[in-house]
Amino acid sequence: MLLCLGLGWWGRQWDRAVAPGLLAGLFPLLLPFVVSGAGHVCYTGGCRAFCLMTCVGGGLAAGAILAFAALRRTEGQDRFLLASGTVATLCGSLGCVLYGLSGVLGLVAGLALVSMPVLILRRA
């Protein structure tokens, strides 16, 4: 919450990253709860791999949303991805923390896997 307020106060490219970051963070936040609510029990040792993949999948979806939003920007794509990715990671980690550090790292890996090529293509 404080990060969103701080980025909004800072202005320029930073405040434009808050809403897409929150929207993208909803996928990894809600996906583990949807899987658990559908009857899949993710707290036993045998199915943790599936539950970890829900966090990675949420990170991939969040990264895709942020990559498309960054491609629409004409300038400041790196700052936009940094700020929106941080907001999305903090928002999504609230859902993926159910599966421990591996769930949060899976979220970060999925988000980075999709959003980082935008920075590489921008520099090319």
Secondary structure, 3 states (H helix, E strand, C coil): CHHHHHHHHHCHHHHCCHHHHHHHHHHHHHHHHHHHHCCCCCCCHHHHHHHHHHHHHHHHHHHHHHHHHHHCCCCCHHHHHHHHHHHHHHHHHHHHHHHCHHHHHHHHHHHHHHHHHHHHHHHC
